[in-house]
Amino acid sequence: MSSLDDLKAQVTTSTDFYELLGISPTATDSEITKAYRKTSLKYHPDKQKDKSDASIIEKFHLIGVAKALLTSPELRNLYDNARAQRKQRELQNSLLDGKRRRMKEDLEGRERGFRKRKAEEMDAEAKLEMEIRRLAEDGKRRRREREEQLRRQDEDGEASVPEDEAAEPAPAPRAASAVAEIDRTIKVRWMREGSVEGATLDKEKLTVLFSKFGKIDSALVMKDKKTRLAGEKHKKLVATGFIVYHSIVSAHSAVLDARRDFVFLDSVSWANKEPELQSPPSTTAPEASAPSTPAATPKSLRNSFPGISNGSGASGGASTPSFSFSPQSGASPSLYENTMMRLKQKEAERRRLEEQIREKEATEAVVD
């Protein structure tokens, strides 16, 4: 029989004596004694094949301790209290482990989501770079095709000129730069938020994107500023850029097509004013017979577009461009330029009409 001190030492043990005897915590003394006899016979060392098995001997000893402790009201009460506290701690630890496990799983999920978003952003940037390179190559190809087309037209025109006319020197073609720089400049605006393209667009990328419409003389991206756009409740971070084209025809194409080609742009407009497209003359006359009227004097250019200096370094507000335009006469677009812009305008009107027809047909199909 274990001594009283030995039994008290077993009160705080982690062994569940009720489970060891196979009884419930509410078992009576007679049920405890009956269970003890049955269990002790089962684990008696003399009944085992290996009588020296230490685990069997230890278990047989604990069965005797369980019977002595649980049949003593005082010791059983102490044991039950200690057992209840131990169960409570185990439950708390289990709940804490579950909470920690959920926190760990949540953290791992967030990390996976972050890595996925990062990979998607990098993929989007890579696609944007590829698209920029593709557009640059497409712009070069289109320029080469236009140059080749103009060269063939010049050759065909020279071949069809009569001898008396061929003897006369042909008037020198007017360069694209005869039109004032301000009239070849477009203004581009886009939001920095909401798209990878808008967030990463800088001067170099802007130049590459818009070079598909023609040769660019210079470009400038202004400092971003908070602006409330039409239809927006809150101010957005908006970027503004200015592009000076070598030809007004290229600038005209950019104003017409850029919003359709690059949907993340908010607006593409003329920096000064839209050129007035002149109808072709009914009878041919030497171009030199009527000198071109300047579209605007340098002073009027500064007044109509404050912030762009005329080479003197003066500038307007902080939100306007800081680069300057060269002081020149600002001649009207040539006949060729007018013709090309009118053709482009008709093409744009045709596209708009086709889109309206498609939208109408789609609406009628839904109604039917």
Backbone hydrogen bonds, N-H to C=O, Kabsch-Sander energy under -0.5 kcal/mol:
donor,donor_aa,acceptor,acceptor_aa,energy
7,L,3,S,-2.0
8,K,4,L,-2.5
9,A,5,D,-1.8
10,Q,6,D,-0.9
10,Q,7,L,-0.7
11,V,8,K,-1.1
13,T,10,Q,-1.3
17,F,15,T,-1.0
20,L,16,D,-2.1
21,L,17,F,-2.1
22,G,18,Y,-1.0
23,I,18,Y,-2.5
27,A,24,S,-1.8
32,I,28,T,-2.2
33,T,29,D,-2.6
34,K,30,S,-2.4
35,A,31,E,-2.2
36,Y,32,I,-2.2
37,R,33,T,-2.3
38,K,34,K,-2.0
39,T,35,A,-2.6
40,S,36,Y,-3.0
41,L,37,R,-1.8
42,K,38,K,-1.4
43,Y,39,T,-1.9
44,H,41,L,-0.6
47,K,44,H,-1.9
48,Q,45,P,-1.3
51,K,49,K,-0.9
53,D,50,D,-1.5
54,A,52,S,-0.5
57,I,53,D,-2.0
58,E,54,A,-2.5
59,K,55,S,-2.2
60,F,56,I,-2.5
61,H,57,I,-2.0
62,L,58,E,-2.2
63,I,59,K,-1.9
64,G,60,F,-1.4
65,V,61,H,-1.9
66,A,62,L,-2.7
67,K,63,I,-1.9
68,A,64,G,-2.2
69,L,65,V,-2.8
70,L,66,A,-2.4
71,T,67,K,-1.3
72,S,69,L,-0.8
76,R,72,S,-3.1
77,N,73,P,-2.1
78,L,74,E,-1.9
79,Y,75,L,-2.7
80,D,76,R,-3.0
81,N,77,N,-2.0
82,A,78,L,-2.2
83,R,79,Y,-3.0
84,A,80,D,-2.4
85,Q,81,N,-2.2
86,R,82,A,-2.2
87,K,83,R,-2.3
88,Q,84,A,-2.1
89,R,85,Q,-2.3
90,E,86,R,-2.2
91,L,87,K,-2.2
92,Q,88,Q,-2.5
93,N,89,R,-2.9
94,S,90,E,-2.2
95,L,91,L,-2.6
96,L,92,Q,-2.9
97,D,93,N,-2.8
98,G,94,S,-2.2
99,K,95,L,-2.5
100,R,96,L,-3.0
101,R,97,D,-2.6
102,R,98,G,-2.4
103,M,99,K,-2.7
104,K,100,R,-2.7
105,E,101,R,-2.7
106,D,102,R,-2.8
107,L,103,M,-2.6
108,E,104,K,-2.8
109,G,105,E,-2.5
110,R,106,D,-2.4
111,E,107,L,-2.5
112,R,108,E,-2.5
113,G,109,G,-2.5
114,F,110,R,-2.7
115,R,111,E,-2.6
116,K,112,R,-2.3
117,R,113,G,-2.8
118,K,114,F,-2.8
119,A,115,R,-2.4
120,E,116,K,-2.5
121,E,117,R,-2.8
122,M,118,K,-2.7
123,D,119,A,-2.5
124,A,120,E,-2.7
125,E,121,E,-2.7
126,A,122,M,-2.5
127,K,123,D,-2.5
128,L,124,A,-2.5
129,E,125,E,-2.6
130,M,126,A,-2.4
131,E,127,K,-2.7
132,I,128,L,-2.8
133,R,129,E,-2.5
134,R,130,M,-2.5
135,L,131,E,-2.9
136,A,132,I,-2.4
137,E,133,R,-2.4
138,D,134,R,-2.6
139,G,135,L,-2.8
140,K,136,A,-2.3
141,R,137,E,-2.5
142,R,138,D,-2.6
143,R,139,G,-2.3
144,R,140,K,-2.5
145,E,141,R,-2.4
146,R,142,R,-2.4
147,E,143,R,-2.8
148,E,144,R,-2.5
149,Q,145,E,-2.5
150,L,146,R,-2.8
151,R,147,E,-2.3
152,R,148,E,-2.4
153,Q,149,Q,-2.3
154,D,150,L,-2.6
155,E,151,R,-2.3
156,D,152,R,-2.8
157,G,153,Q,-2.5
158,E,154,D,-2.4
159,A,155,E,-1.9
160,S,156,D,-1.3
161,V,157,G,-0.5
161,V,158,E,-0.8
166,A,162,P,-2.9
167,A,163,E,-1.5
168,E,165,E,-0.9
178,A,175,A,-1.8
179,V,176,A,-1.3
183,D,180,A,-0.9
184,R,180,A,-0.6
184,R,181,E,-1.3
185,T,182,I,-0.8
186,I,243,I,-2.4
187,K,269,S,-3.5
188,V,241,G,-3.2
189,R,267,S,-2.6
190,W,239,A,-2.2
191,M,264,F,-0.6
192,R,237,L,-2.8
193,E,237,L,-0.5
199,A,195,S,-1.7
200,T,196,V,-1.7
201,L,197,E,-0.9
206,L,202,D,-2.8
207,T,203,K,-2.3
208,V,204,E,-2.2
209,L,205,K,-2.7
210,F,206,L,-2.3
211,S,207,T,-1.0
212,K,209,L,-1.0
213,F,210,F,-1.4
214,G,211,S,-0.9
217,D,244,V,-2.7
218,S,244,V,-1.4
220,L,242,F,-2.3
222,M,220,L,-0.5
222,M,240,T,-3.3
225,K,238,V,-2.1
227,T,236,K,-3.0
229,L,227,T,-0.8
232,E,229,L,-2.0
236,K,227,T,-3.1
238,V,225,K,-2.9
238,V,236,K,-0.8
239,A,190,W,-3.2
241,G,188,V,-3.0
242,F,220,L,-3.0
243,I,186,I,-2.1
244,V,218,S,-3.0
245,Y,184,R,-2.5
245,Y,243,I,-0.7
246,H,215,K,-2.6
247,S,215,K,-0.5
251,A,247,S,-1.7
252,H,248,I,-2.4
253,S,249,V,-2.1
254,A,250,S,-2.2
255,V,251,A,-2.2
256,L,252,H,-1.8
257,D,253,S,-2.6
258,A,254,A,-2.3
261,D,257,D,-2.2
262,F,258,A,-3.1
263,V,261,D,-0.6
265,L,262,F,-1.6
266,D,189,R,-2.3
267,S,189,R,-2.0
269,S,187,K,-2.6
271,A,185,T,-2.4
272,N,185,T,-0.6
277,L,275,P,-0.7
278,Q,276,E,-0.6
289,S,286,P,-1.7
290,A,287,E,-0.9
295,A,330,G,-3.8
301,L,297,T,-2.3
302,R,298,P,-1.8
303,N,299,K,-1.9
304,S,300,S,-2.7
305,F,301,L,-1.6
308,I,305,F,-1.5
309,S,307,G,-0.7
320,T,317,G,-1.2
325,F,309,S,-1.9
328,Q,326,S,-0.6
331,A,178,A,-1.8
338,N,334,S,-2.9
339,T,335,L,-2.5
340,M,336,Y,-2.7
341,M,337,E,-2.4
342,R,338,N,-2.5
343,L,339,T,-2.3
344,K,340,M,-2.2
345,Q,341,M,-2.5
346,K,342,R,-2.3
347,E,343,L,-2.2
348,A,344,K,-2.3
349,E,345,Q,-2.4
350,R,346,K,-2.4
351,R,347,E,-2.1
352,R,348,A,-2.4
353,L,349,E,-2.2
354,E,350,R,-2.3
355,E,351,R,-2.5
356,Q,352,R,-2.3
357,I,353,L,-2.3
358,R,354,E,-2.5
359,E,355,E,-2.6
360,K,356,Q,-2.3
361,E,357,I,-2.6
362,A,358,R,-2.5
363,T,359,E,-2.3
364,E,360,K,-2.5
365,A,361,E,-2.1
366,V,362,A,-1.8
367,V,363,T,-2.1
368,D,364,E,-2.3
